[in-house]
Amino acid sequence: MQKLIINGGKKLSGEVTIGGAKNSTVAIIPAAILSETPVTLDSVPQIRDVNNLCSILKDMNVKSSMKNDVLHIDTTNIKFAELPSGKVSSLRASYYFMGAMLGKFGKAIVGFPGGDDIGPRPIDQHIKGFEALGATVENRKGQIIITSPEEGLTGAKIFLDMVSVGATINIILAAVKAKGTTVIENAAKEPEIIDLATFLNNMGATIRGAGTETIRIEGVDSLKSKNSHTIIPDRIEAGTYLSLAAANGGGIRVNNIISEHLDAFIAKLIEMGVDLQIDEDSIYVGETKNIKPINVKTMPYPGFATDLQQPITPLLMSAEGEGMIVDTIYPKRIKHIPELVKMGADIRSENDLIFIKGGKPLKGATVSAEEIRAGACLMIAGLLAEGQTVINNAENILRGYDQVVWKLHCLQADVQLIGDDEFRFEI
């Protein structure tokens, strides 16, 4: 278990540069197995989830190597392999191997996917999509066994009962080499889906409408990578540092941002009275006083991202008055609340609503990061609090935040990671 030690209570300043999007990367790495030629990815975040996914690739005889933020994946000697629950159960995004392996081999055997425990996240829409393409799906003793017919998958019209990023991505991965045309209606619109479609199209896929509610896919026979693909900036990491800068900053610039991807989040910062200077690819956050309490409601993109409801919470705790959060995506995403109470926060959850009374000083405490975004919330709270905060299970923060300790040092934060190195690419 790793620990993040934070000596908080001082204003931070400086610059921080955002890495590539975690939620793009964890889809594009499985998608790489569809290529008949080696793949190169730039701006890959140095996070544990990347290491874990490449470990799964190794089980399929796929070689990978990473230097700085460039990841090389060589699929030329790929072999089909069952992916047991051991590695898969620890990483939710590993379920993208279901669609990728179905598209590559016509079959997939994957342990039931795990990841952060933030409430039910069923895969019924994924299965619905696979079956519409002609596959048979069986759940046998915790393993998902997916098989295409002898003639292969066939394009179909698929209407998702609910907007699902995971199902949209998995259906794209399965359909990209299916015969004929696949149409996904009520598709998720996230920028990470556009990034995945761009990656696949550059290898010869024909995907249109990514970023809209209707995506059309014309199946192709083969995919070949010719040029490196640069991952888009991580909007969730960006929002996390913007929240930190607004709550505790003495002037912080956040670089490598696509501000359009953060429109809903930025609108809430403006509503709270945060001093923002939005430039072409960066945002400067000036020292802000008199933060106003607001209400936040998470929604599918382009609404306020569920992954940012916890990182914005410490900023709401800095406001005078009561704010409220309702997470319509994962209402049980509340594991940060009892930990914040240990630090003196006036915060409670009631009937899937989160109420925050701001203005109370925080004090350092020993807390636990039970999942990625809860850890980010506690990290910001620790930087705000007087005294020392110890965050146990800090490896959960490292799963989703690129070079986080080094970046906090760039902002003059007094933080230290106890345990293994922050990140080592080991395959």
C-alpha positions as CSV (number, residue, x, y, z in Angstrom):
1,M,0.0,0.0,0.0
2,Q,1.3,3.4,-0.9
3,K,0.8,6.6,1.1
4,L,0.7,10.2,0.0
5,I,1.9,12.6,2.7
6,I,0.7,16.1,2.3
7,N,1.8,19.1,4.4
8,G,-1.0,21.5,3.5
9,G,-2.3,25.0,4.4
10,K,-0.2,27.1,2.0
11,K,-1.0,28.8,-1.2
12,L,0.3,27.2,-4.4
13,S,1.5,28.8,-7.6
14,G,3.3,27.9,-10.8
15,E,2.4,25.9,-13.9
16,V,1.3,22.4,-14.6
17,T,0.9,20.6,-17.9
18,I,-1.9,18.1,-18.5
19,G,-1.1,14.7,-19.9
20,G,-3.0,12.5,-22.4
21,A,-6.5,11.4,-21.5
22,K,-6.7,8.3,-19.4
23,N,-10.2,7.5,-20.7
24,S,-8.9,7.7,-24.3
25,T,-5.8,5.7,-23.6
26,V,-7.6,2.8,-21.9
27,A,-9.8,2.4,-25.0
28,I,-7.1,2.9,-27.6
29,I,-4.6,0.4,-26.1
30,P,-7.2,-2.5,-26.5
31,A,-8.1,-1.1,-30.0
32,A,-4.4,-1.4,-31.0
33,I,-4.8,-5.2,-31.3
34,L,-7.0,-4.7,-34.4
35,S,-4.0,-3.3,-36.3
36,E,-1.9,-5.7,-38.5
37,T,1.1,-3.4,-38.1
38,P,2.9,-1.9,-35.0
39,V,1.2,1.0,-33.3
40,T,2.8,4.1,-31.8
41,L,0.9,6.3,-29.4
42,D,2.1,9.8,-28.2
43,S,1.1,11.7,-25.1
44,V,0.3,8.5,-23.2
45,P,-0.2,9.3,-19.5
46,Q,2.3,7.6,-17.1
47,I,-0.3,5.9,-15.0
48,R,-0.7,2.4,-13.6
49,D,-3.7,1.6,-15.8
50,V,-1.5,1.8,-18.8
51,N,1.0,-0.6,-17.2
52,N,-1.9,-3.0,-16.4
53,L,-3.3,-3.0,-19.9
54,C,0.1,-3.7,-21.4
55,S,0.4,-6.6,-19.0
56,I,-2.8,-8.0,-20.5
57,L,-1.4,-7.4,-24.0
58,K,1.6,-9.5,-23.0
59,D,-0.7,-12.4,-22.3
60,M,-1.6,-12.2,-26.0
61,N,2.0,-12.2,-27.1
62,V,1.9,-8.5,-27.9
63,K,5.1,-6.6,-27.2
64,S,4.9,-3.1,-25.7
65,S,7.5,-0.6,-24.6
66,M,7.2,2.9,-23.2
67,K,9.7,5.8,-23.1
68,N,8.5,9.0,-21.5
69,D,5.0,9.5,-23.0
70,V,5.5,7.4,-26.2
71,L,4.1,3.9,-26.2
72,H,5.0,1.3,-28.9
73,I,2.7,-1.7,-29.3
74,D,3.8,-4.6,-31.7
75,T,0.8,-6.8,-32.6
76,T,2.5,-8.7,-35.4
77,N,2.8,-11.9,-33.4
78,I,-0.5,-11.7,-31.6
79,K,-2.2,-14.9,-30.4
80,F,-5.6,-15.4,-29.0
81,A,-5.7,-15.9,-25.2
82,E,-8.3,-16.2,-22.6
83,L,-8.2,-13.2,-20.2
84,P,-8.9,-14.6,-16.8
85,S,-10.4,-12.5,-14.0
86,G,-7.2,-11.9,-12.1
87,K,-5.8,-8.9,-14.1
88,V,-9.1,-8.0,-15.7
89,S,-11.1,-7.7,-12.5
90,S,-8.8,-5.0,-11.2
91,L,-9.3,-2.7,-14.2
92,R,-12.8,-1.7,-15.5
93,A,-11.5,-0.5,-18.9
94,S,-10.2,-4.0,-19.6
95,Y,-13.7,-4.8,-20.8
96,Y,-12.7,-3.1,-24.0
97,F,-10.8,-6.2,-24.9
98,M,-14.2,-7.9,-25.3
99,G,-15.0,-5.8,-28.4
100,A,-11.4,-5.6,-29.7
101,M,-10.9,-9.4,-29.4
102,L,-14.3,-10.1,-31.0
103,G,-13.3,-7.8,-33.9
104,K,-9.9,-9.4,-34.2
105,F,-10.5,-13.1,-33.6
106,G,-14.2,-13.5,-33.8
107,K,-14.3,-14.6,-30.1
108,A,-13.4,-13.4,-26.7
109,I,-13.2,-15.0,-23.2
110,V,-12.9,-12.3,-20.6
111,G,-13.2,-12.4,-16.8
112,F,-16.0,-10.1,-15.5
113,P,-14.5,-6.6,-15.5
114,G,-13.8,-4.8,-12.2
115,G,-12.4,-1.4,-11.4
116,D,-13.5,1.2,-8.9
117,D,-16.5,0.3,-6.8
118,I,-18.7,3.3,-7.4
119,G,-22.0,1.6,-7.8
120,P,-23.5,-0.7,-10.4
121,R,-22.2,-0.4,-13.9
122,P,-23.9,-3.2,-15.9
123,I,-22.6,-4.4,-19.2
124,D,-26.0,-5.3,-20.6
125,Q,-25.8,-2.6,-23.3
126,H,-22.4,-4.0,-24.4
127,I,-24.0,-7.5,-24.7
128,K,-27.0,-6.1,-26.5
129,G,-24.6,-4.6,-29.1
130,F,-22.6,-7.8,-29.6
131,E,-25.7,-9.9,-30.0
132,A,-27.1,-7.4,-32.6
133,L,-24.0,-7.9,-34.6
134,G,-24.6,-11.7,-34.6
135,A,-22.5,-12.8,-31.7
136,T,-23.6,-15.2,-29.0
137,V,-22.8,-14.2,-25.4
138,E,-22.6,-16.5,-22.4
139,N,-21.8,-15.8,-18.8
140,R,-20.1,-18.9,-17.4
141,K,-18.8,-18.9,-13.9
142,G,-17.9,-15.2,-14.0
143,Q,-16.4,-15.3,-17.4
144,I,-18.0,-13.6,-20.4
145,I,-17.7,-15.9,-23.5
146,I,-18.5,-14.1,-26.8
147,T,-18.4,-15.9,-30.1
148,S,-19.2,-14.7,-33.6
149,P,-20.9,-17.0,-36.2
150,E,-18.8,-18.8,-38.8
151,E,-19.6,-16.2,-41.4
152,G,-18.4,-13.4,-39.1
153,L,-20.2,-10.4,-37.6
154,T,-22.7,-8.5,-39.6
155,G,-23.5,-4.8,-39.3
156,A,-26.8,-3.8,-37.6
157,K,-28.7,-0.9,-36.3
158,I,-28.3,-0.7,-32.5
159,F,-30.2,1.7,-30.2
160,L,-28.7,2.0,-26.8
161,D,-31.3,2.1,-24.0
162,M,-29.1,4.4,-22.1
163,V,-26.1,6.6,-23.1
164,S,-23.1,4.5,-22.3
165,V,-19.5,5.4,-23.1
166,G,-18.3,1.8,-22.5
167,A,-21.0,0.2,-24.7
168,T,-20.5,2.8,-27.5
169,I,-16.7,2.1,-27.5
170,N,-17.1,-1.7,-27.3
171,I,-19.6,-1.8,-30.2
172,I,-17.3,0.4,-32.3
173,L,-14.4,-2.0,-31.7
174,A,-16.5,-5.1,-32.6
175,A,-18.2,-3.5,-35.6
176,V,-15.2,-1.9,-37.3
177,K,-14.4,-5.1,-39.2
178,A,-17.9,-6.5,-39.4
179,K,-19.6,-7.0,-42.8
180,G,-21.8,-4.1,-43.9
181,T,-23.0,-1.0,-42.0
182,T,-23.5,-0.6,-38.3
183,V,-25.5,2.3,-36.9
184,I,-25.3,3.2,-33.2
185,E,-28.2,5.4,-32.0
186,N,-28.2,7.2,-28.7
187,A,-24.4,6.9,-28.7
188,A,-22.3,8.6,-26.1
189,K,-20.7,11.8,-27.4
190,E,-17.5,12.1,-25.2
191,P,-14.3,13.5,-26.8
192,E,-12.6,10.2,-26.0
193,I,-14.9,8.5,-28.4
194,I,-13.9,11.0,-31.1
195,D,-10.3,10.3,-30.3
196,L,-10.8,6.5,-30.6
197,A,-12.6,7.0,-34.0
198,T,-9.8,9.2,-35.2
199,F,-7.3,6.5,-34.3
200,L,-9.2,3.8,-36.1
201,N,-10.0,5.9,-39.1
202,N,-6.3,6.7,-39.5
203,M,-5.7,2.9,-39.8
204,G,-8.3,2.6,-42.5
205,A,-11.6,2.3,-40.7
206,T,-14.7,4.1,-41.9
207,I,-16.4,5.7,-38.9
208,R,-18.6,8.8,-39.2
209,G,-20.6,10.7,-36.6
210,A,-18.4,10.2,-33.6
211,G,-19.3,12.9,-31.1
212,T,-22.9,12.9,-32.1
213,E,-25.8,10.7,-31.0
214,T,-25.6,8.6,-34.3
215,I,-22.4,6.8,-35.3
216,R,-22.1,5.0,-38.6
217,I,-19.5,2.3,-39.2
218,E,-18.8,0.8,-42.6
219,G,-16.9,-2.5,-42.0
220,V,-13.4,-2.9,-43.5
221,D,-11.3,-6.0,-44.1
222,S,-8.1,-4.8,-42.4
223,L,-6.6,-2.1,-40.3
224,K,-3.0,-0.9,-40.5
225,S,-1.3,1.7,-38.5
226,K,0.9,4.1,-40.5
227,N,1.5,7.1,-38.3
228,S,1.7,7.7,-34.6
229,H,-1.5,8.9,-32.8
230,T,-1.4,11.6,-30.2
231,I,-3.8,11.2,-27.3
232,I,-6.0,14.2,-26.6
233,P,-5.4,16.1,-23.3
234,D,-7.1,14.7,-20.2
235,R,-10.2,16.9,-19.4
236,I,-10.7,15.2,-16.0
237,E,-7.1,15.8,-15.0
238,A,-7.4,19.4,-16.2
239,G,-10.6,19.9,-14.2
240,T,-8.9,18.5,-11.1
241,Y,-6.0,21.0,-11.3
242,L,-8.4,23.8,-12.1
243,S,-10.4,23.0,-9.0
244,L,-7.2,22.9,-6.9
245,A,-6.0,26.2,-8.4
246,A,-9.3,27.9,-7.6
247,A,-9.5,26.5,-4.1
248,N,-5.9,27.0,-3.0
249,G,-4.0,28.9,-5.7
250,G,-1.9,32.0,-5.6
251,G,-1.9,32.1,-9.4
252,I,-1.7,28.8,-11.4
253,R,-1.6,28.2,-15.1
254,V,-2.8,24.9,-16.4
255,N,-1.4,24.0,-19.8
256,N,-2.4,21.6,-22.6
257,I,-6.1,22.1,-22.3
258,I,-8.9,21.8,-24.8
259,S,-11.3,24.2,-23.1
260,E,-14.3,23.2,-25.2
261,H,-14.1,19.8,-23.6
262,L,-14.6,21.5,-20.2
263,D,-17.4,23.9,-21.1
264,A,-19.8,22.6,-18.4
265,F,-17.1,22.6,-15.7
266,I,-15.8,26.0,-16.6
267,A,-19.3,27.4,-16.5
268,K,-19.6,26.3,-12.9
269,L,-16.3,27.8,-12.0
270,I,-17.4,31.1,-13.5
271,E,-20.7,30.8,-11.6
272,M,-18.7,30.4,-8.4
273,G,-16.8,33.6,-9.1
274,V,-13.4,32.0,-10.0
275,D,-10.9,34.3,-11.7
276,L,-10.2,32.6,-15.1
277,Q,-8.2,33.7,-18.1
278,I,-8.9,31.2,-20.9
279,D,-6.3,31.2,-23.6
280,E,-5.9,29.0,-26.8
281,D,-4.6,25.9,-25.0
282,S,-4.2,26.9,-21.4
283,I,-6.2,28.5,-18.5
284,Y,-4.8,30.8,-15.9
285,V,-6.5,30.7,-12.5
286,G,-5.9,33.9,-10.5
287,E,-6.2,34.0,-6.7
288,T,-9.9,33.9,-6.0
289,K,-11.7,35.0,-2.8
290,N,-15.3,34.9,-1.9
291,I,-16.2,31.6,-3.6
292,K,-19.9,31.3,-4.1
293,P,-21.8,28.1,-3.3
294,I,-23.6,26.5,-6.2
295,N,-25.5,23.3,-7.1
296,V,-23.9,20.8,-9.5
297,K,-25.7,18.1,-11.5
298,T,-23.7,15.5,-13.4
299,M,-24.9,14.5,-16.8
300,P,-23.6,12.7,-19.9
301,Y,-21.3,14.7,-22.0
302,P,-21.5,17.6,-22.8
303,G,-22.9,18.0,-19.3
304,F,-20.9,18.2,-16.1
305,A,-18.7,15.1,-15.9
306,T,-19.3,12.6,-13.1
307,D,-15.5,12.2,-12.8
308,L,-15.3,15.8,-11.7
309,Q,-18.0,15.8,-9.0
310,Q,-15.5,14.7,-6.4
311,P,-12.6,17.0,-7.5
312,I,-14.9,20.0,-7.4
313,T,-16.0,19.2,-3.8
314,P,-13.1,20.8,-2.0
315,L,-13.8,24.0,-3.9
316,L,-17.4,23.9,-2.8
317,M,-16.1,23.5,0.8
318,S,-14.2,26.8,0.3
319,A,-17.4,28.6,-0.4
320,E,-19.5,30.5,2.2
321,G,-22.9,28.8,2.3
322,E,-24.4,25.5,1.3
323,G,-23.9,23.8,-2.1
324,M,-25.3,20.6,-3.4
325,I,-24.2,17.9,-5.8
326,V,-26.5,15.3,-7.5
327,D,-24.7,12.7,-9.5
328,T,-27.1,11.3,-12.0
329,I,-24.5,8.9,-13.4
330,Y,-23.1,7.2,-10.3
331,P,-25.2,8.4,-7.3
332,K,-23.3,6.0,-5.0
333,R,-20.0,7.7,-5.7
334,I,-19.7,8.9,-2.2
335,K,-16.7,7.1,-0.6
336,H,-14.9,10.4,-0.2
337,I,-17.5,11.8,2.2
338,P,-16.6,9.9,5.5
339,E,-13.0,10.7,4.8
340,L,-13.6,14.4,4.4
341,V,-15.6,14.4,7.6
342,K,-12.4,13.1,9.4
343,M,-10.8,16.3,8.1
344,G,-13.5,18.5,9.6
345,A,-15.7,19.0,6.5
346,D,-19.4,19.6,6.9
347,I,-20.6,17.3,4.2
348,R,-23.3,14.6,4.1
349,S,-25.1,12.4,1.6
350,E,-28.9,12.1,1.8
351,N,-31.2,10.4,-0.8
352,D,-28.5,10.4,-3.4
353,L,-27.8,14.1,-2.9
354,I,-24.6,15.5,-1.5
355,F,-24.8,18.6,0.7
356,I,-21.7,20.7,1.4
357,K,-21.6,23.5,3.9
358,G,-18.5,25.6,3.1
359,G,-16.4,27.9,5.1
360,K,-15.2,25.4,7.7
361,P,-11.4,25.1,8.1
362,L,-10.0,21.6,7.3
363,K,-7.4,19.9,9.5
364,G,-5.0,17.2,8.4
365,A,-6.0,13.6,9.1
366,T,-5.3,10.0,8.0
367,V,-7.7,9.1,5.3
368,S,-8.1,6.5,2.5
369,A,-8.4,6.8,-1.2
370,E,-10.9,4.1,-2.1
371,E,-11.0,5.0,-5.8
372,I,-9.4,7.3,-8.3
373,R,-11.5,10.5,-8.1
374,A,-12.1,10.1,-4.4
375,G,-8.4,10.1,-4.0
376,A,-8.1,13.3,-6.1
377,C,-10.7,15.0,-3.9
378,L,-8.8,14.0,-0.7
379,M,-5.5,15.2,-2.3
380,I,-7.0,18.7,-2.9
381,A,-8.5,18.7,0.6
382,G,-5.1,17.8,2.1
383,L,-3.5,20.7,0.3
384,L,-6.1,23.0,1.7
385,A,-6.0,21.6,5.3
386,E,-3.7,22.9,8.1
387,G,-1.2,20.3,9.2
388,Q,-0.4,16.9,7.7
389,T,-2.7,14.6,5.8
390,V,-1.8,11.0,5.1
391,I,-3.7,9.4,2.2
392,N,-3.6,5.6,2.3
393,N,-4.2,3.5,-0.8
394,A,-2.6,6.3,-2.8
395,E,-2.0,3.8,-5.6
396,N,-5.6,4.5,-6.6
397,I,-4.7,8.1,-7.4
398,L,-1.7,6.9,-9.4
399,R,-4.1,4.8,-11.5
400,G,-5.5,7.9,-13.0
401,Y,-3.2,10.9,-12.6
402,D,-0.1,11.3,-14.7
403,Q,3.1,12.0,-12.7
404,V,1.0,13.6,-9.9
405,V,3.7,14.0,-7.3
406,W,6.1,15.7,-9.7
407,K,3.3,18.0,-11.0
408,L,2.3,19.0,-7.4
409,H,6.0,19.8,-6.8
410,C,5.9,22.1,-9.8
411,L,3.2,24.0,-7.9
412,Q,5.4,24.3,-4.8
413,A,3.3,21.7,-2.9
414,D,4.9,19.8,0.0
415,V,4.0,16.3,-0.8
416,Q,5.8,12.9,-0.6
417,L,4.9,9.5,-1.9
418,I,5.8,6.6,0.4
419,G,6.1,3.1,-1.1
420,D,7.0,2.1,-4.6
421,D,8.1,4.6,-7.2
422,E,5.3,6.8,-8.6
423,F,5.3,5.0,-11.9
424,R,7.5,2.5,-13.6
425,F,6.6,0.9,-17.0
426,E,7.4,-2.8,-16.4
427,I,6.4,-5.5,-18.8
